[in-house]
Amino acid sequence: MINFKEINLDRIYEARQRIAPIINYTPLIKSSILSKKWNKNISLKLENMQPTGAFKLRGAANAVLSLSENEKKRGVVTISTGNHGKAIAYLGKKLGIRSVVCISELVPKVKIDAMRALGSEVVIIGKNQDEATDHALQMEQKEGLYFISPFDDPNVIAGQGTIALEILEQNPDTDTMIVPLSGGGLMSGMAFTAKAINPKIKMIGVTNDTEPAMYKSLKAGHIVQVGEFESLADALTGPISLDNRYTFEMCKKYVDDALLISEEQIAIAMAYALLKEKLVLEGGGVVSIATLLDEKALSFGENIVSVCSGNSVSMEVLLNLAQLHKDYINLNF
């Protein structure tokens, strides 16, 4: 169970101050197309406009900047499906500390190249995140590196919670936040923060329907082990470990609903975002928009914010999807 003393609103505000020199205060833009289609006020929170292209920089920055000088000198090691690793690599280069990112064979080349370009040591090991995690923890023991979880860490959670602070400053009338749901670091931080400020806000998590770990765990009431498969939403894949300390219990407490999105819906949403909103979004970064492309949107509130969480996708993939789905999108939007 969570020690709730570790995560409180003061900690979110402290994280905000700590990471301010590193991250961007990202835009909240109204989607005139979706707002008109559903007769609601629908806005997009553009976390794809962070320096590393994804929200993960917030949590990673808060975790790394919270380390002591001795811990920083040891260097850091983490596991990632890409965006958290990019954030750790970016911080390692910026702060002059060693960074190692352990990833599975499923991580796309575009994300691997980005991490290496930032100077991080990228270790590709195993067919899933569990194997990558085992190797990272071995490196922690053998080489004295400091391990930073991509989501199950109070400093990471607090960093992600700063997104909700910004949203409620930008639109105090927000009544619904739609958030990508994977290991739960983003949702835990945002849901805790939003409900601490306004308990009536609805928090809706969205994930792909290919072995969704947090979705299955929330439905079962306990952590469920899942496999890993290739997906357009690769950032959302992977297991939740049985020794999870924070995110599962926080999501269970604060999430109002969790929804599944198919690969086809993700593909259409990526094409829609590019063709109609002029946004480059990866599969995991666009699932919240995917929920707003059909009549499901009618069941949400009146002042909706969709978190667009990342842009790590190859342009070849994105342009192919846009070409494939442009007729459908032009007909319906």
C-alpha positions in Angstrom: 0.0 0.0 0.0 1.0 3.6 -0.6 2.5 5.8 2.1 0.4 8.8 1.1 2.7 11.1 3.1 5.2 10.6 0.3 2.9 12.2 -2.3 1.0 15.3 -1.5 0.2 18.6 -3.2 3.2 20.4 -1.7 5.4 17.9 -3.4 3.8 18.6 -6.7 4.4 22.3 -6.3 8.0 21.7 -5.2 8.5 19.6 -8.3 7.1 22.4 -10.5 9.6 24.8 -9.1 12.5 22.3 -9.4 11.9 21.4 -13.0 10.9 24.8 -14.3 14.4 25.5 -15.8 14.3 22.2 -17.7 10.8 21.7 -19.1 8.4 23.8 -21.2 5.1 25.1 -19.9 3.2 23.6 -22.7 0.3 25.1 -24.7 -3.3 24.1 -24.1 -5.1 24.7 -27.4 -8.8 24.4 -28.3 -9.6 21.9 -31.0 -12.2 23.8 -33.0 -12.9 20.7 -35.1 -13.7 18.4 -32.1 -15.4 21.1 -30.1 -17.8 21.8 -33.0 -18.4 18.2 -33.8 -19.5 17.3 -30.3 -20.8 20.7 -29.1 -18.3 20.7 -26.2 -15.2 22.6 -25.2 -12.4 20.3 -26.1 -8.7 21.3 -25.7 -5.4 19.5 -26.3 -2.5 19.7 -23.9 0.6 19.6 -26.1 3.2 17.6 -24.1 4.7 16.6 -27.5 6.2 20.1 -27.4 8.6 19.3 -24.5 12.4 19.5 -25.4 12.5 15.7 -25.7 9.1 15.5 -27.4 7.2 13.9 -24.5 5.8 14.5 -21.0 8.4 12.0 -19.5 10.9 14.8 -19.2 8.9 16.2 -16.2 9.1 13.1 -14.0 12.7 12.3 -15.1 13.9 15.8 -14.4 12.3 15.8 -10.9 13.8 12.5 -10.1 17.3 13.3 -11.3 17.4 16.8 -9.8 16.3 15.4 -6.4 19.4 13.2 -6.2 22.3 14.2 -4.0 25.6 15.3 -5.6 27.1 12.0 -4.7 24.2 10.1 -6.3 24.6 12.1 -9.5 28.3 11.3 -9.6 27.4 7.6 -9.5 25.3 8.0 -12.7 21.8 6.7 -13.3 20.3 3.7 -15.0 16.7 3.1 -16.1 14.5 1.0 -18.2 12.3 2.5 -20.9 10.1 1.9 -24.0 11.7 5.1 -25.3 10.4 8.4 -24.0 11.6 8.1 -20.4 14.9 6.9 -21.8 15.2 10.0 -24.0 14.4 12.2 -21.0 17.1 10.5 -18.9 19.6 10.8 -21.8 18.8 14.5 -22.2 19.3 15.2 -18.5 22.5 13.2 -18.4 23.9 15.3 -21.2 22.6 18.6 -19.8 23.9 17.8 -16.2 27.1 16.0 -17.2 26.3 12.7 -15.6 26.4 9.2 -16.8 23.1 7.7 -18.1 22.4 4.1 -19.1 19.0 3.1 -20.6 18.1 -0.6 -20.7 15.5 -1.4 -23.3 13.9 -4.5 -24.9 14.1 -5.5 -28.5 10.6 -4.1 -29.1 11.7 -0.4 -28.8 11.5 1.4 -32.2 14.7 2.4 -33.9 13.6 6.1 -34.0 13.7 6.1 -30.2 17.0 4.2 -29.9 18.7 6.6 -32.3 17.4 9.6 -30.3 18.7 8.3 -27.0 22.1 7.5 -28.5 22.3 10.9 -30.1 21.9 12.5 -26.7 24.9 10.5 -25.5 23.2 7.8 -23.4 24.5 4.3 -23.2 21.7 2.2 -24.6 21.6 -1.5 -23.7 19.3 -3.6 -25.9 18.6 -6.7 -23.9 15.8 -9.2 -23.9 12.4 -9.6 -25.5 10.4 -7.6 -22.9 10.7 -5.0 -20.2 11.1 -7.6 -17.4 14.4 -8.8 -18.9 15.5 -5.2 -19.4 14.6 -4.4 -15.8 16.6 -7.4 -14.5 19.7 -6.2 -16.4 19.3 -2.6 -15.2 19.0 -3.7 -11.5 22.1 -5.9 -12.0 24.0 -2.8 -13.3 22.8 -0.8 -10.3 24.4 -3.4 -8.0 27.6 -4.1 -10.0 28.4 -0.5 -11.1 26.9 1.6 -8.4 24.4 3.4 -10.7 21.3 4.9 -9.2 18.1 3.2 -10.6 15.2 5.5 -11.6 11.9 3.8 -12.4 10.1 5.1 -15.4 6.8 5.4 -13.4 6.8 3.8 -10.0 8.7 6.5 -8.2 7.3 9.4 -6.1 9.5 12.0 -7.7 8.6 10.8 -11.2 4.9 10.8 -10.2 5.2 14.3 -8.7 6.8 15.6 -11.9 4.0 14.3 -14.1 1.5 15.9 -11.7 2.7 19.3 -12.7 0.8 18.8 -16.0 -2.5 19.0 -14.1 -1.4 22.2 -12.4 -0.8 23.8 -15.7 -4.1 22.6 -17.2 -6.1 24.0 -14.3 -4.3 27.3 -14.6 -5.0 27.4 -18.3 -8.6 26.3 -18.0 -10.0 26.4 -14.5 -13.4 25.1 -15.8 -11.9 21.7 -16.9 -14.2 18.9 -15.7 -12.6 15.9 -17.6 -9.0 15.0 -18.3 -8.3 12.2 -20.7 -4.9 10.7 -20.1 -2.8 7.9 -21.8 -2.5 5.0 -19.3 0.5 2.7 -19.2 2.5 2.0 -16.0 0.5 4.8 -14.4 3.1 7.4 -13.6 1.4 10.1 -15.7 -2.1 9.2 -14.6 -1.2 8.9 -10.9 0.5 12.3 -10.8 -2.2 14.0 -12.8 -5.2 12.4 -11.1 -3.9 13.0 -7.6 -3.1 16.6 -8.4 -6.4 17.3 -10.2 -8.6 15.8 -7.5 -6.6 17.5 -4.7 -7.6 20.8 -6.3 -11.1 19.8 -7.6 -12.4 16.4 -6.5 -15.2 16.6 -9.0 -12.8 16.4 -12.0 -13.2 13.1 -13.9 -10.0 11.3 -14.8 -10.3 8.9 -17.7 -7.3 6.7 -18.7 -6.9 5.3 -22.2 -4.7 2.5 -23.4 -4.2 0.2 -26.4 -6.1 -3.1 -26.3 -2.9 -5.2 -26.8 -2.1 -6.7 -23.4 -3.0 -3.6 -21.3 -1.4 -4.1 -18.0 -2.9 -1.3 -15.9 -6.3 -1.7 -17.5 -6.4 -5.4 -16.7 -5.1 -4.8 -13.2 -7.7 -2.1 -12.4 -10.5 -4.4 -13.6 -9.2 -7.3 -11.6 -8.5 -5.3 -8.5 -4.9 -6.6 -8.3 -1.8 -6.5 -10.5 -2.1 -8.8 -13.6 0.9 -10.0 -15.5 0.8 -9.5 -19.3 2.8 -10.2 -22.3 4.4 -7.7 -24.7 3.6 -7.3 -28.4 4.4 -4.8 -31.1 2.0 -1.9 -31.2 1.6 1.5 -32.8 1.3 2.6 -29.2 4.6 1.1 -28.1 5.0 3.6 -25.3 2.0 2.0 -23.6 3.1 -1.6 -23.7 4.8 -3.6 -20.9 4.1 -5.1 -17.5 3.6 -3.7 -14.0 5.8 -5.5 -11.6 4.2 -7.3 -8.7 6.3 -5.2 -6.3 4.7 -2.0 -7.6 4.6 0.5 -4.7 2.7 3.5 -5.9 1.0 3.7 -9.3 -1.4 0.8 -9.2 -2.9 1.8 -5.8 -3.1 5.5 -6.9 -4.8 4.7 -10.2 -7.2 2.4 -8.3 -8.1 5.3 -6.0 -8.2 8.2 -8.4 -9.1 7.0 -11.9 -12.8 7.2 -12.7 -12.7 5.1 -15.8 -10.3 3.2 -18.1 -10.9 2.7 -21.8 -9.4 0.5 -24.5 -8.5 1.7 -28.0 -7.8 -0.6 -31.0 -4.8 -0.4 -33.3 -7.1 0.8 -36.1 -8.4 3.6 -33.9 -4.8 4.6 -32.9 -3.8 4.7 -36.6 -6.8 6.9 -37.5 -6.1 9.2 -34.6 -2.5 9.6 -35.6 -3.6 10.5 -39.2 -6.3 12.8 -37.8 -3.9 14.7 -35.6 -1.5 15.3 -38.5 -4.1 16.2 -41.2 -6.6 18.2 -39.1 -4.8 19.4 -36.0 -1.3 19.7 -37.7 0.3 17.7 -34.8 2.9 15.0 -35.0 1.9 12.4 -32.4 3.1 8.9 -31.8 0.6 6.1 -31.1 0.9 6.3 -27.3 0.6 10.1 -27.5 -2.6 10.1 -29.5 -4.8 7.6 -27.6 -6.6 10.4 -25.7 -7.6 12.0 -29.0 -8.7 8.6 -30.4 -11.4 8.5 -27.7 -12.8 11.8 -29.0 -13.2 10.7 -32.7 -16.4 8.8 -32.2 -19.7 9.2 -30.2 -18.0 8.0 -27.0 -17.1 11.7 -26.7 -20.7 12.5 -25.9 -20.4 10.6 -22.6 -17.7 12.8 -21.3 -18.0 16.2 -19.6 -18.4 19.6 -21.2 -14.9 21.0 -20.7 -12.5 18.3 -21.8 -8.7 18.2 -21.9 -7.0 15.5 -24.0 -3.3 15.0 -23.1 -1.2 14.6 -26.2 1.8 13.0 -24.6 4.5 12.4 -27.2 5.8 12.8 -30.7 8.4 9.9 -31.1 7.3 8.4 -34.4 9.1 8.1 -37.7 7.7 10.5 -40.3 7.6 7.6 -42.8 5.2 5.7 -40.6 3.1 8.7 -39.9 2.8 9.8 -43.5 1.9 6.3 -44.6 -0.9 6.3 -42.0 -2.1 9.7 -43.2 -2.2 8.5 -46.7 -4.1 5.4 -45.8 -6.8 7.1 -43.7 -7.1 10.5 -45.3 -10.4 9.8 -47.2 -12.1 8.6 -44.0 -10.8 11.6 -42.0 -11.8 14.1 -44.7 -15.3 12.5 -44.9 -15.9 12.6 -41.1 -14.0 15.7 -39.9 
